Structures are given as C-alpha cells and as structure tokens.
C-alpha cells in the first residue's frame, strides 16, 4: 500500500489487515462540537475558517488526538466544499449549511472546469499536510470526500433527511451531475493522498437509502472508479448500508476497506467479509450518553463477542462508532470507551 506511517503503529497494521491484539481506535466526527478545545476555537473563528485555514484545521484535528489518544486523525473539513468549488454558493452562517438552488441541467452545464474547481479544494490538501506535520509518527491520517450521490442529495434536497423524494426522481439530473462531480472527487482524493493521507474515506451518508438495484447501476460505477484509480487507498462508508449493497461490482473493486453502522452484526461481518480490507465500526454513538454503569455494560457487551474471535479473524478491524460522535456527547464517555477497548484487548 505504500503507507506513509510506520508499520509499528496499530492503524497502519489495520490498513494492511495484519493480526494484532489491540485494535486501533478512530471515531467519525471525533473532532467537533462535543469537544471543549473545538468549542474554544469556535469562540473566535467561524466554522468555515476552521476548515479553510490549514493551520486551524490541523489544530482542530489534533485536539482529540491530544485529549483521547486516538490512533488516527482525520481531516477537519466538510463534505459540501466540492459543490462550492464547482460553482454553487455555500453558506455556514445560520446553522446548517445552505446552498443556492435549484440544481438543474443548465446549471450543471455552467459548472467550473475541473482544474479550476480542483484548485479551489487545495486548502483541504494543505490541511492534510499541516495535520501530518503535527501528528506523531505512530498515528495515522485519514482524508475524506463525499460520495457523488450524497452531494447530489444535499444539492437537491438541502439535507440528507427524509425520503429523498426529489433526488430519487431526478436520475437524468444525477447522471449529468455525477459526470462533473466524479472527476473532481477523484482529483480531491489524489490531492489528499499526495499531501500525506494514508487512506481517504468516501463518506456516502445518503447512499444506504437506495435500493440495491439502483445503487449497483447508478452509484457503484463511479465508486469503483475511485477504488481502481487509487487501489487499496480508498475506504467507503454509507449510513444505513446493508449486505446487498456490497456485492457484485462493488466487492470486485480494490477497496482499502469499509465502515459500517451500528445495525451490522460486527463479529459476523469480520468472519465473512464482502471485501478484502479493513472494517471500521460500530458501537452505537447514542450509547455514549448512557449513565456510567450502563455505559460500561454496553461497551463490554459490544466488545465481548469481538474479543472472542481469533486475532486473525478480526485482523483489519478499526474500532469506532456506527456513525459520528453526536453533538453533546459527554467527553468523559469517549474517554471511557477508548480506555475500555484498550484494557479489554490488552
């Protein structure tokens, strides 16, 4: 794989699917609103400045590494910046991000060219490079991009919630959109890898809501392109994914690995994997709100069947949540999770 980090660390070994006793720990959204260092930065900086200024993005990414000793940092940024790079107006001023719509074929035809749009994402690659410099050599670094379908849904619907009725009835527009967005995402993946990311995750929040037939026909060809262009350097996560999505052409692509949400039976998945590569997940993030006694029971109940597996069976497991850390999560619960995982497997 040509990883840029030392093979002595647990994250690098998980990317190579080497058996090891203690798994690496990385949580989606491990840097964010629940965390006091982030809150302090937000008192003096706008959210988009924290993303666009590489030194600030690196500082946010490093906060949970210093506090919780996670085994990998992830680029601090936002999924939606490629939409802005292509020509949509993006605002973070009043709560959730907003885009100027509507998205039409005519508007897609007026999107910026690839080189111009990619240059507008350089700040993400620079943030990866700044974070790599700040990271200790025994920690991994993850980049990320949004999947074409997830970006399309947000552009059409203004969120990823609900039935996605407008997006699901706009396949002609989607195909025109994907023809412009897919090359930009591919370029962004390359930029982040070149800047020092060990793996880039395609975070495809909305794709799990699609029927498997549509996922296979409309979504997988572009996803598989990312994996083939950057073999074993790109991972994939879709909230609400299910086994039917990960067959056929998807499983044939050279993925680095997949993440799964809390609905998957993780021990069974580790024993019967749909692809070769790492598996990331999948403690329920809502359980981090439990009182301490109940939290201890939930963590130990989650870990017990995984710990019963042979290390070779769980090789490549990256321990984490079934989705991102929720706003308002008690930081002490995150600390308990990390410490318990390491104690159980030590």
Secondary structure, 3 states (H helix, E strand, C coil): CCCCCCCCCHHHHHHCCCCCCCCEECCCCCCCCCCHHHHHHHCCCCHHHHHHCHHHHHHHHHHHHHHHCCCEEECCCCCCHHHHHHCCCEECCCCCCEECCCCCHHHHHCCCCHHHHHHCCHHHHHHHHHHHHHCCCCCEEEEEEECHHHHHHHHHHCCCCCCCHHHHCCHHHHHHHHHHHHHHHHHHHHHHHHHCCCEEEEECCCHHHCCHHHHHHHHHHHHHHHHHHCCCCEEEECCCCCHHHHCHHHHHCCCCEEECCCCCCHHHHHHCCCCCCEEEEEECHHHHHCCHHHHHHHHHHHHHHHHCCCCCCCCCEEEEECCCCCCCCCHHHHHHHHHHHHHHHC
